[in-house]
Amino acid sequence: MTHTHVHAPAEVAALVHGDPLGTDRVEALLAVTPPRDPEAYREGRARAVRQHRRWAAQVVVTDELARRACAELGLRPPEDTAPPDVLTVDEADAAELGSIVAAALAYSPAARALLAHLEALQHLPEGTLRDYYLRNPDRFLTPDALRRGADPFGATAPEDLMPYQEVRAGIGKELRQAMGRRAFFLWLDRERSDVVYSPGYEHPGDPGHPDHEHRH
C-alpha cells in the first residue's frame, strides 16, 4: 500500500479526508501504550521511537475513521468510556487481526460499534450453517468421543457428535464474526486510501520511509 505524505503544520499528524488530525491524539495513545521494545524506547533509539509513533498514528486514524462511519450510519458508541490507563491488546487478537486493528478495537468504542454493526449485517443461510457442521466434525465431537479418541473423519456413531441444533447458534456467531471482521478490513482499506500522513507518522510498513517494517 502506498501512502502519500504531506507537509503539514507540526501539530498535525495526518489529514483524514482533508481534515487535520492532531498530534495530541497520537501522543495521548502513546502515553497509555507500552512500546514493543521497551529497552530500546527507554534508551531513545530513534527507530523504535519512530515506529511506535507511526503505529500509534495508524490506531488513532482508525479510531477517527470509525467515528466518522458511526456518525454517518447513526450508530452511537458509548461516550462515557474513559481512555485506559494502559492499553491492553489480546495476543490472540493481535495475531489474527494484526496489532494495529487489534489495538484500534481495544482503544476505540467507535471501532467496536462499527465492527458489531458489520457483524450484524452478515446473512447466513441455513445451508451455510449446516454445511459448516458437516464439513468440520472434528469441532463437534462429544466429550465422551474425545476421551475415546474417536476419529471424526472416520467411522463415527451418531452419538459421537453433538447434535446440530445444539451447536447451530455457536456456528452462526463464529461465522458472522469472521465475516464481520473481513468487512471491517475492507472498509478500513477503502477509507485509509484518502488519508495523507505528515512526515514521521506514516504507516510502519510504508516502503516510502527507510526503516519500514511489514509487521502490523
N, C-alpha and C positions, 0 to 999 in steps of 0.2 A: 504494500500500500504506500502511495506517495503522498506526503503531506506538504502543503505549501507553507512557507514561512512568511512572516510579516514583520516589518519594523514598526512596532507599536510602542507607546509610552511604557516606561519602566514598570508601571503598576498594572499593566495588562498582560495576562498570561496567554490569552487567546481571544480571537473573535469568533463567537458562536453564532453562525448565521448572520454575521455582520455586527453583532452586539458584543461589547467588551466584557470579558470575564476577568475579574480582578485577581491579582496575585495573592491578595489577602485570603481568598478561599483556598488556594493551594497551600499557603502557609498554615492555615488552620487545620487542614488534614495532616500535614507533615507533623504538626505538634502532637498528634494523637496516634501516629503510626510508627511502630518500630521499624528501623531500616533493615533491609535484608542482610546487610553485612555491618553489624553494629560497631565492630572494632575499626573497620576502615572509615566508617562515618565519623566516629569519635576522633580519629586521627586527622580528619578533614581531607581525606583523599578525594581529589577533585572528581574522579569518575564516579565513585559511589554516591557522592552528594548530588551530582548532576542526574544520574539515573534515578535516584529516589525522587527528585523533584519532577522529573518527566513522568514517572509512574503516577505520582500524586496528581499531576495535571490531567492525566487521562481519566482518573477516577472522578475528579471534580467536573470535567467536561461531560462525562456520562451522567452524573447527577443533574447537571444543568439541562442536558437534552431530555432527560426523563421528566424533569419538572415541566418543561415546555409541552411534552407529549401529554402529560396528565392534564394540563390546563386545556389543551385542545380537545381531549376526549371527555372532559368533565369529570375526571377522577379526582378524588380529594384524599391525598395521602395524609396521615396523621401529622398535624403541625406542632404537636406538643412533645415530639420525640427529641430529647436532648442529645447533642452530639456525645459520642462515647469518650470517656477519659482515655481509653486505649482501644484502638480499633482492632478487633479480633476477627480473623478470617479463618473459616474452617479449612483444614488442609485438603480434605476430600473435595470440597467445592473449588478450591484453587486449582487442584489437579484436573478437574473435569471442565471447569469454565475458563481457566486462566486467571491469574492473580488480579488483573485489572477488573474484570467483570465480577469476580467473587467479592473483591473489596468494595466495588460500587454497590452491590446488593446488600452488603453488610452495613455500608455507610449511609446509603440514600433511601429514605422512605419512599421517595418518588419512584426510584428504580424498582423497588419491591412491589409497589402498587401497579406499575406498568406490567411487570412480569406476571403478576396474578391475573391481570386483565387479559393478557395474551393467552395464558393457560386456559382461562375460562372460555375463550373463543374457539378452542380446538374441539372439533366434532369427531367423535369416534363411532363409526357404525358398529353394530353388534357383531358383525362378521369379523371386523378387525380385532376385537377383544377375544373372540373365541379362537381365531387363528393364532393369536399370540399364545394362548393357553395350550393349544395343540402342538405348537412348534417348540415350546420350552418346558417339557415335562420335568426336566431336572429342577426347575424352580418351584415345583408344586408337589414334591414327594411329601408324604406324611412323616411325622417324627418316627413312627414305627418302621416305615420303609427305609428311612435314613439309617436307623440303627442296624437294620439287617443288611445294609449295603446294597439295596435294590438298584438295578441298572435302569434308569429312567428311559433309556433309549433301546432297551432290550425287552424281554418279556415281563410285563408288569400286570398285576391284577388290578381291577378297577379300584379296590380299596387302598392301593398304594399311592394314589393321587388324591389330593384334596379336591372336593367337588368344585366344578366350575363356578357355580353360583356363590360359593363361599369366598372365592378369590377374585371374582369379576370386578368388584369395586376397586380393589387394590391395583389390578391391572390397568383399569381406566385412569386412576390417579397417576400411576407411574408413566404411562404413555402420554397423558396430557402434559405432565411436567416436562418430558423430553421435547415434545412438540412446541410447548411454550418457550422453552429455552432457545430452540432453533429460531423461532420467530423473533425473540429478543435480539439474538445475534444479527439477524438480517436487518432488523430495524436500526440497530446501533451502527452497523457498517454503512447503511444508507445515510443516516443523519450525520455521522462523523465526516462524510465527504465534503461538507460545507463548513468545516471548522479550520481556521487559519491560526497557526501557533506562533507565538513570539519566540525568538531565539532562546534556547535553553529550556523550552517547555514542550519540545517535540515528542512524538511517540518514542518510547525506548527502543523500538525496533525499526525506526526510520533510518534507512541507509543514507539519508542526507546528512547525518552527522557522524563523525569519525568513530565514536565509541558506541555505536548502536548495538543492540542485542535483540535476539528474537524471542527470548523468554518473556511471556506475558504475566 
